[in-house]
Amino acid sequence: MSIQVDQLLKLYGTQRAVDQVSFTAPKGSITGFLGPNGAGKSTTMKIITGYLQPDGGSATVCGIPVAQQPLEARRKIGYLPESNALYPDMYVREYLAYTGEMYGIKNGKERIETVLQQVGLQTEAHKKIGQLSKGYKQRVGLAAAIIHDPEVLILDEPTSGLDPNQIVEIRRVIQELSHNKTVLLSTHIMQEVEAICNQVIIISKGRIVANDSMENLTQRQQQPLIRVQFQEVLEAEWLRRLPSVQGVEKIDAHTWELAAADTAEARKELMQLALQQNLNIQSLQQGGSLEELFRKLTTQAATAEDRGE
C-alpha cells in the first residue's frame, strides 16, 4: 500500500484530535477523506506528510516510516494544503523552477512544461501568480505538488472556493493524475467524492466511523430516501398520509426527508399533493446518498462522545 496509517494518535492537551486512526490507500486510486470541521482530517494529513509528529501510532508512505525518515518520505509525496500559500510576486514558471530545485529534479525546463500541460496552465504561465484567478492559483499549487513526480498526492480541500467550472476542471486533473499515483483527497463536497473517489474514509471526533468502497457505502443506505423542499411551511401529517411514505424527518421549516417503499411512486404522490394543495416544490431529490450516510454517521459519533462512550 502506498499509504499505511496504523493506530495514529495526536493529542492537544486532553483532546484526542486523532484517536487510534488506521487505514490504507492503494496505488492507482482516489481515497476520499471526509469529516466535519475539527474532525481530525487536516491533522492526519499533516502527520502523513511529516509536518506534525504523532503522539502514538505510525504513518508509512511507500514503505518509508514518516516519523523516522521524514525527508525520504516527503520525496514520495506531493502535498497541496488547504491554505495553498504561494508567492504572488513570482511568475508561474519561476515558482515551479524554484520548487523543482528544492526537490533536485533533473531536466527542470522539460518537467515544468510537462506539468504546465498536465494542469492546464500553459496560457497563464507567463503571468505573476498574484495576477491569477483563484482557480488558476489552485492549479499552480497542484503543479508545485507534482513537479517532482511523486508517487503519493495528498490534497486538502483542493476545490475550496472555486466556481463550478473550475471544480470540474480540477476534478479532471486529479482523475488523470490518479492513474499511476495514490491520491488522498479531503473535501466537504459530497458530490465530488461520489464523482471521482474509489474508496471513502469518514472521520468524526478523531475516529474513523466508515472505511469502504464508494459502492459499498452507498449500498449501506438500505431504505430509499427522498428530500423535498417546499416554498410553503406545512405539517408533517400531510406527508405521512402519502401511501408510499414510510417515514418523515424534518430538516428545516421547508425541507423534509422521506423514507419510501417506492421512490418513483412517492415522487408522483408528492407532485399530486402539491397540485391538490396549491404547494410549490422548490427541489425534489433522490436520497440515500453519501451525504445522508455522512450526516448519520458523524451525528451518531458526536452523540456517542457526548455520552462518554
Residue pairs with C-beta under 8 A, 6 or more apart in sequence:
1 24
1 25
1 26
1 27
2 25
2 26
2 27
2 61
2 62
2 151
2 152
2 182
3 23
3 24
3 25
3 31
3 48
3 59
3 60
3 61
3 152
3 182
3 184
4 24
4 59
4 60
5 21
5 22
5 23
5 24
5 44
5 48
5 57
5 58
5 59
5 60
6 22
6 57
6 58
6 59
6 60
7 20
7 21
7 22
7 56
7 57
7 58
8 18
8 20
8 21
8 22
8 44
8 47
8 54
8 56
8 57
8 58
8 59
9 16
9 18
9 19
9 20
9 21
9 54
9 55
9 56
9 57
10 16
10 17
10 18
10 40
10 43
10 44
10 47
10 52
10 54
10 55
10 206
11 17
11 55
16 206
17 40
17 43
17 206
18 40
18 43
18 44
18 47
18 54
18 206
19 40
19 205
19 206
19 207
20 57
20 207
21 40
21 44
21 57
21 203
21 206
21 207
21 208
22 57
22 208
23 31
23 201
23 208
23 211
25 31
25 182
25 183
25 184
25 199
26 182
26 199
27 151
27 180
27 181
27 182
28 178
28 179
28 180
28 181
28 182
29 178
29 182
29 183
29 198
29 199
30 174
30 175
30 178
30 183
30 185
30 196
30 197
30 198
30 199
31 182
31 183
31 184
31 185
31 197
31 198
31 199
31 200
31 201
32 185
32 186
32 187
32 192
32 193
32 197
32 199
32 200
32 201
32 214
33 41
33 44
33 45
33 184
33 185
33 186
33 187
33 201
33 203
34 41
34 186
34 187
34 188
34 190
34 193
34 200
34 201
34 202
34 203
34 294
35 41
35 202
35 203
35 204
35 298
36 204
36 298
39 203
39 204
39 205
39 206
39 298
40 203
40 205
40 206
41 156
41 186
41 203
42 81
42 82
42 156
42 186
43 52
44 203
45 79
45 154
45 156
45 184
45 186
46 52
47 53
47 54
47 59
47 66
48 59
48 61
48 66
48 77
48 154
48 184
49 66
49 73
49 74
49 77
49 79
49 154
50 66
50 67
50 70
50 71
50 73
50 74
50 77
53 67
54 67
58 65
58 66
58 67
59 65
59 66
59 67
60 66
61 73
61 76
61 77
61 152
62 73
62 76
62 151
62 152
64 72
64 73
64 76
65 73
66 73
75 103
75 148
75 150
76 150
76 151
76 152
77 150
77 151
77 152
77 153
77 154
78 145
78 146
78 147
78 148
78 150
78 152
78 153
78 154
79 145
79 153
79 154
79 156
80 138
80 141
80 142
80 145
80 153
80 154
80 155
80 156
80 158
81 156
82 156
82 157
82 160
82 186
84 137
84 138
84 141
86 95
86 129
86 137
86 140
86 141
87 95
87 129
88 128
88 129
88 130
89 128
89 129
89 130
90 98
90 128
90 129
91 125
91 126
91 127
91 128
91 129
92 116
92 121
92 124
92 125
92 126
92 127
92 128
92 129
92 132
92 140
92 143
93 112
93 116
93 125
93 126
95 129
95 140
95 144
96 112
96 115
96 116
96 140
96 143
96 144
96 147
97 108
97 109
97 112
99 144
99 147
100 108
100 111
100 112
100 147
100 148
101 108
103 147
103 148
105 111
105 147
105 148
105 149
111 147
111 149
112 147
115 121
115 143
115 146
115 147
116 122
116 125
116 143
118 143
118 146
118 173
118 176
118 177
119 139
119 142
119 143
119 146
119 173
120 139
120 169
120 173
121 136
121 139
121 140
121 143
124 132
124 136
124 139
129 137
129 140
132 140
133 166
134 161
134 162
134 166
135 162
135 163
135 165
135 166
135 169
135 170
138 158
138 159
138 162
138 166
138 170
139 170
139 173
142 155
142 158
142 170
142 173
145 153
145 155
146 153
146 177
150 181
151 181
151 182
152 181
152 182
152 183
152 184
153 174
153 177
153 178
153 181
153 182
153 183
153 184
154 183
154 184
155 174
155 183
155 184
155 185
155 186
156 186
157 186
157 187
157 188
158 170
158 174
158 185
158 187
159 166
159 167
159 170
159 171
159 187
159 189
159 192
160 187
160 188
162 170
167 189
167 192
171 192
171 195
171 196
174 183
174 185
174 196
175 196
177 183
178 196
185 192
185 193
185 196
185 197
187 193
190 289
190 290
190 291
190 294
193 200
193 214
193 290
194 214
194 218
194 289
194 290
197 214
198 213
198 214
199 211
199 212
199 213
199 214
200 210
200 211
200 212
200 213
200 214
200 217
200 290
201 208
201 210
201 211
202 208
202 209
202 210
202 211
202 293
202 294
202 297
202 298
203 209
204 297
204 298
204 301
204 302
205 301
205 302
205 305
207 301
209 297
209 298
209 300
209 301
210 217
210 293
210 297
212 220
214 290
217 290
217 293
218 288
218 289
218 290
218 293
220 293
221 287
221 288
221 289
221 292
221 293
223 246
223 247
223 259
223 260
223 288
224 259
224 260
224 261
224 262
224 263
224 286
224 287
224 288
225 257
225 258
225 259
225 260
225 263
225 286
225 287
225 288
225 289
225 292
226 257
226 258
226 260
226 263
226 266
226 267
226 270
226 284
226 285
226 286
226 287
227 251
227 255
227 256
227 257
227 258
227 283
227 284
227 285
227 287
228 255
228 256
228 258
228 270
228 281
228 283
228 284
228 285
229 254
229 255
229 256
229 281
229 282
229 283
229 284
230 254
230 255
230 256
230 274
230 279
230 280
230 281
230 282
231 254
231 279
231 280
231 281
231 282
232 254
232 279
232 280
233 253
233 254
234 277
234 279
236 248
236 250
236 256
238 273
238 277
239 245
239 248
239 256
239 258
239 273
240 248
242 258
242 266
242 269
242 270
242 273
243 265
243 269
244 260
244 261
244 262
244 263
244 265
244 266
244 269
245 258
245 259
245 260
245 266
245 269
246 259
246 260
246 261
247 258
247 259
248 256
248 257
248 258
248 259
249 256
249 257
249 258
249 259
250 256
251 257
254 282
257 287
257 292
258 266
258 287
260 266
263 286
267 284
270 281
270 284
271 281
273 279
274 280
274 281
